[in-house]
Every structure is written in C-alpha cells, then in structure tokens.
Amino acid sequence: MAKSKKISIDGVEISILSEKNDDYISLTDMARSQLQEVVIIKWLSLKSSIEYLGEWEALYNPGFNYTDFGTIKNAAGSNNFVLSVKQWIEAANAIGLTAKAGRYGGTYAQKDIAFQQFFSRISFLNLRQQYHHTA
C-alpha cells in the first residue's frame, strides 16, 4: 500500500507517494499550482518527453514494452499527437508515471522524472531543495 506525505512549497501543498521503495511526486499538484492543469497532457505529448521516458523505462523497468514504445515515439511530435498517462502506462507497461483515483488522486511521476523532465517545463525551483530537506 502506498504511503502519502505532503510538502509545502511557497504555500502550495505537493503530495508525494512512497511506493515500492521509491517516491512519486504529484504532477497534478504542481500543474494546478501554476493554473496549468492541461500542462501534463501537453508535456506527455512532446517528443522529447517520450524519448526521456523511454530511456528511463529502459533503464529501470524490465517489463518495458519496447515495441509499443517505438510506435508511440514515431507518432510523438506530430500536430495531432495526444497521449494520456493511462495510454502511456498501458501501451508501454510503464512504471515511471502513475495515475491514482480517490483521496490521493492525480498523476504522479517517479522523483527523477519529475525533477529532470517535468519540473523543467514549469517554474517551481524550490521543490527539489524542499524535497531533499524532508526526504
């Protein structure tokens, strides 16, 4: 069962799920704090994001589906390409992103993905420092 904790950055509560000996940070909380809830789907539709996620999954996920990843990667970047978190998880058998319903619902990313890829798209510079302070 996942455990949840929250950290506060500049008055914004950011949820962190601890699951399978790893931390997953709420992208939903980050996007909502910037009044940009749609930013997650936009970020996930970028070719550079898909490439990074594919590299991360290849390193850390023995069950990664390379075949379907290739199909997604080839489609990424086109004007009509849209990919949801659920589609990504199901097609690629991905573990770096997760979507939760209920009390701690939202989209979560493994901490390295969140710091190195997603947070670079929105301005939230204090999160890494605060996370390391509480972890």
N, C-alpha and C positions, 0 to 999 in steps of 0.2 A: 504494500500500500504506500502511495506517495505521501510524503510529509510536505507541508507548505509553511513557508515563513514569508514575511514581508520586510522590505527595507524601504526607507523613505529618502527620496532624493528631491531636494528643493520643494518639499511639501507634497510630493507625488508618491503614492504607495505603489511599489513594484513587487509582484508576487514571484517567489522562487519555489519551484517544486524540487524536492530531492527524491530521486527515483533511480533505482539500480546503481547506487553509489555514484551518482552524478547529479549535477544541478541543472535545471532547466528554468530559464528566465522568461517571464511573461512579455512577449512581444506586443500582446494586446494592451497591456498596461502602458507600455512605452508609447505605442501609437496613439492611444487615447489621450495621453498626457500632452501630446503635440497637436491634438484635434485633427488627427490624420488616420482614422481607423482603417481607411482603404489602403494605406501605405503597405500593409503586409502583402496583399494580393499583388500590388504593383511591384514590390520588391521581389516576390517569388516569380514574377513573370519576366524578370531581367535575365538575359543570357549569362551575365557574369555571376549572378546569384546561383543559377542552376549549375554552372560549372564548379563553383566553390562547394556547393552542397554535394555534388557528385564526388569530388575529391575527398571531402570529409567522410562521406559514407564509405568510399572505397578503403579508406584507412581504418575505420573503426567499426564497420558493420560487415561481418562475414556473410550475412544473408542478403546483401545488397543486390538488387536486380539490375545488372549492367545492360541487359537487352532493352528493357523499357526505359532505362535512363538515357540510352542513346537516342531513342525515339523522341523523348522529351527535349533533350539537348538540341537536336536538329530543328525542332519546331520553335524553340525559345528564341526570342528576339524579333519574331515577325510581328507585324502590326496587330494581328488578330489573336495572338497567343495570350491565353489567360490560364493560370494554373492555381488551383486551390491547395491548401495544405493537405486536405483529405485526399485529393487526387495524387499529390506527390507521395504521400505515405503509402497509399495502396499500390500505386504503379511501381515504385522503386523499392518497396519494402523498407522504407527509410526509418531510421531511429533518431535522427538528429533534430527533427521537429516533431511536435506532438500537439494535438488539439484535444482539449478537455471540455466536457459539458458540466454543468452544475456549479456548485459553490466556488470552486477554484477554476472555473471555465475560462477558455480563451486559447490562444496559440502560444506555445512555449517553444523555445529553442535551447538546445544544449549550450552551455555558457560560452564555449569557444566560438560557436556560430553566431551567437547573439553579439558578442563583443567585436569579433573581427569582421563580420559581414553586415548584420542588420543595423547596429548602432552607428556605423559609419554613414548610414543613409539619413539619420535624424540626429539632431543636436542634443545629446544627452551625455555630456562629457564626464559628469561626476559619478556616473553609475559604476564604472569599473573600480574606482577608488573606494566607493562605499561598499560594494560587494566584497572586495577583499578585506575590508575592515570588519565585516560581520561574519564572513565565512570561517 
